[in-house]
């Protein structure tokens, strides 16, 4: 069970790193990809990261 919990935390970490990467890309003045698409990617990755983190915390709590 601890391997599954570890997996959820690693996935959430990777999703947060991806969100941070796209957030940094959003701050640049590059024209491609469009900022609307980058904002959507940041929102999706950060939301998925929070969900995975909460699942991991709940699994630790109920273990």
N, CA and C of each residue as an Amber inpcrd file, in Angstrom:
protein
   189
   0.8250000  -1.1970000   0.0000000   0.0000000   0.0000000   0.0000000
   0.8680000   1.2600000   0.0000000   2.0300000   1.1780000   0.6440000
   2.8800000   2.3680000   0.6840000   3.4240000   2.7110000  -0.6980000
   3.5760000   1.7060000  -1.5670000   4.0220000   1.9720000  -2.9230000
   2.9930000   2.7550000  -3.7150000   1.7290000   2.4520000  -3.4900000
   0.6470000   3.1630000  -4.1730000   0.5970000   4.6140000  -3.6950000
   0.7500000   4.8070000  -2.4030000   0.7430000   6.1630000  -1.8430000
   1.9210000   6.9550000  -2.4020000   3.0920000   6.3220000  -2.4470000
   4.2710000   6.9730000  -3.0100000   4.0320000   7.3510000  -4.4660000
   3.3840000   6.4750000  -5.2140000   3.0830000   6.7400000  -6.6170000
   2.1840000   7.9730000  -6.7750000   1.1780000   8.1070000  -5.9190000
   0.3050000   9.2770000  -5.9850000   1.0810000  10.5590000  -5.7060000
   2.0160000  10.5210000  -4.7380000   2.7980000  11.7060000  -4.4350000
   3.7680000  12.0420000  -5.5690000   4.3510000  11.0350000  -6.1980000
   5.2580000  11.2850000  -7.3200000   4.4870000  11.8650000  -8.5060000
   3.3150000  11.3160000  -8.7890000   2.5070000  11.8430000  -9.8950000
   2.1080000  13.2910000  -9.6140000   1.7290000  13.5880000  -8.3700000
   1.3470000  14.9680000  -8.0540000   2.5470000  15.9020000  -8.1860000
   3.7310000  15.4360000  -7.7930000   4.9280000  16.2530000  -7.9370000
   5.2090000  16.5390000  -9.4150000   5.1040000  15.5170000 -10.2530000
   5.3400000  15.7020000 -11.6820000   4.3170000  16.6580000 -12.3050000
   3.0800000  16.5540000 -11.8760000   2.0550000  17.4680000 -12.3910000
   2.3240000  18.9090000 -11.9640000   2.7790000  19.1070000 -10.7150000
   3.1070000  20.4540000 -10.2580000   4.3230000  21.0040000 -10.9950000
   5.2920000  20.1470000 -11.2970000   6.4560000  20.5970000 -12.0680000
   6.0200000  21.0160000 -13.4680000   5.1310000  20.2420000 -14.0880000
   4.6140000  20.6130000 -15.3980000   3.8460000  21.9160000 -15.3660000
   3.0400000  22.1140000 -14.3340000   2.2840000  23.3580000 -14.2000000
   3.2360000  24.5430000 -14.0250000   4.2890000  24.3430000 -13.2410000
   5.2740000  25.4110000 -13.0360000   5.9860000  25.7380000 -14.3490000
   6.3100000  24.7060000 -15.1230000   6.9660000  24.9210000 -16.4160000
   6.0870000  25.7630000 -17.3450000   4.8260000  25.4110000 -17.4510000
   3.9260000  26.1670000 -18.3210000   3.6430000  27.5570000 -17.7630000
   3.6600000  27.7030000 -16.4320000   3.4800000  29.0190000 -15.8430000
   4.6530000  29.9220000 -16.1940000   5.8650000  29.3680000 -16.1550000
   7.0450000  30.1490000 -16.5540000   6.9630000  30.5070000 -18.0340000
   6.4710000  29.5780000 -18.8620000   6.2960000  29.8480000 -20.2840000
   5.2610000  30.9450000 -20.5120000   4.2620000  30.9930000 -19.6490000
   3.2210000  32.0190000 -19.7510000   3.7950000  33.4110000 -19.4870000
   4.8120000  33.4980000 -18.6430000   5.4070000  34.7890000 -18.2960000
   6.2820000  35.3440000 -19.4180000   6.7220000  34.4860000 -20.3320000
   7.5620000  34.9450000 -21.4350000   6.7100000  35.6370000 -22.4900000
   7.3680000  36.3830000 -23.3400000   6.6290000  37.1120000 -24.3650000
   6.5580000  36.3320000 -25.6760000   6.6930000  35.0300000 -25.6140000
   6.6250000  34.2090000 -26.8220000   5.1930000  34.2180000 -27.3670000
   5.0650000  34.1130000 -28.6680000   3.7370000  34.1500000 -29.2680000
   3.1640000  32.7560000 -29.5070000   4.0010000  31.7150000 -29.4200000
   3.5110000  30.3600000 -29.6570000   3.9530000  29.4670000 -28.5150000
   3.1130000  28.7010000 -27.9110000   1.6770000  28.5310000 -28.1520000
   0.8880000  29.7220000 -27.5910000  -0.3370000  29.8830000 -28.0300000
  -1.1360000  31.0200000 -27.5430000  -1.3130000  30.9760000 -26.0250000
  -1.3610000  32.1520000 -25.4380000  -1.4430000  32.2410000 -23.9750000
  -2.6980000  31.5740000 -23.4230000  -3.7690000  31.5800000 -24.1920000
  -5.0090000  30.9350000 -23.7300000  -4.7810000  29.4330000 -23.5460000
  -4.0870000  28.8200000 -24.4760000  -3.7950000  27.3790000 -24.3910000
  -2.8740000  27.0960000 -23.2070000  -1.8830000  27.9470000 -23.0180000
  -0.9380000  27.7520000 -21.9130000  -1.6560000  27.8960000 -20.5750000
  -2.5700000  28.8570000 -20.4560000  -3.3410000  29.0220000 -19.2200000
  -4.1870000  27.7850000 -18.9360000  -4.7850000  27.2160000 -19.9870000
  -5.5730000  26.0060000 -19.7970000  -4.6990000  24.8550000 -19.3130000
  -3.4980000  24.7300000 -19.8750000  -2.5910000  23.6620000 -19.4590000
  -2.1740000  23.8320000 -18.0070000  -1.9000000  25.0740000 -17.6130000
  -1.5270000  25.3420000 -16.2150000  -2.6790000  24.9510000 -15.2950000
  -3.8950000  25.3380000 -15.6400000  -5.0540000  25.0290000 -14.8010000
  -5.2870000  23.5290000 -14.6870000  -5.1910000  22.8200000 -15.8030000
  -5.4360000  21.3740000 -15.7940000  -4.3560000  20.6500000 -14.9980000
  -3.0910000  20.9910000 -15.2270000  -2.0090000  20.3060000 -14.5210000
  -2.0340000  20.5980000 -13.0200000  -2.2780000  21.8460000 -12.6520000
  -2.3240000  22.1930000 -11.2310000  -3.5210000  21.5310000 -10.5490000
  -4.6650000  21.5050000 -11.2180000  -5.8470000  20.8610000 -10.6290000
  -5.6270000  19.3580000 -10.4500000  -5.0610000  18.7290000 -11.4590000
  -4.7810000  17.2980000 -11.3540000  -3.7470000  17.0310000 -10.2670000
  -2.7780000  17.9140000 -10.1120000  -1.7870000  17.7660000  -9.0500000
  -2.4050000  17.8490000  -7.6700000  -3.3290000  18.7780000  -7.5000000
  -4.0170000  18.9130000  -6.2090000  -4.8610000  17.6740000  -5.9200000
  -5.5420000  17.1770000  -6.9290000  -6.3750000  15.9800000  -6.7390000
  -5.5290000  14.7810000  -6.3550000  -4.4060000  14.5850000  -7.0450000
  -3.5180000  13.4560000  -6.7230000  -2.9240000  13.6140000  -5.3220000
  -2.5780000  14.8360000  -4.9610000  -2.0410000  15.0760000  -3.6240000
  -3.0840000  14.7720000  -2.5560000  -4.3220000  15.1850000  -2.7800000
  -5.3870000  14.9170000  -1.8080000  -5.6720000  13.4140000  -1.6980000
  -5.6310000  12.7030000  -2.8210000  -5.8320000  11.2570000  -2.7710000
  -4.7100000  10.6020000  -1.9710000  -3.4760000  11.0420000  -2.1910000
  -2.3540000  10.5070000  -1.4300000  -2.4820000  10.7700000   0.0630000
  -2.9120000  11.9730000   0.4180000  -3.0900000  12.3140000   1.8380000
  -4.2220000  11.4900000   2.4460000  -5.3060000  11.3050000   1.6940000
  -6.4130000  10.4950000   2.2110000  -5.9790000   9.0470000   2.3990000
  -5.1800000   8.5140000   1.4930000  -4.7000000   7.1400000   1.6410000
  -3.7890000   7.0010000   2.8590000  -2.9770000   8.0070000   3.1310000
  -2.1390000   7.9670000   4.3380000  -3.0310000   7.9930000   5.5800000
  -4.0670000   8.8320000   5.5360000  -4.9470000   8.9780000   6.6930000
  -5.6990000   7.6920000   6.9810000  -6.1730000   6.9960000   5.9410000
  -6.9740000   5.7950000   6.1360000  -6.1570000   4.5170000   6.1890000
  -4.8550000   4.6250000   6.1220000  -4.0040000   3.4390000   6.1350000
  -3.9890000   2.7690000   7.4810000
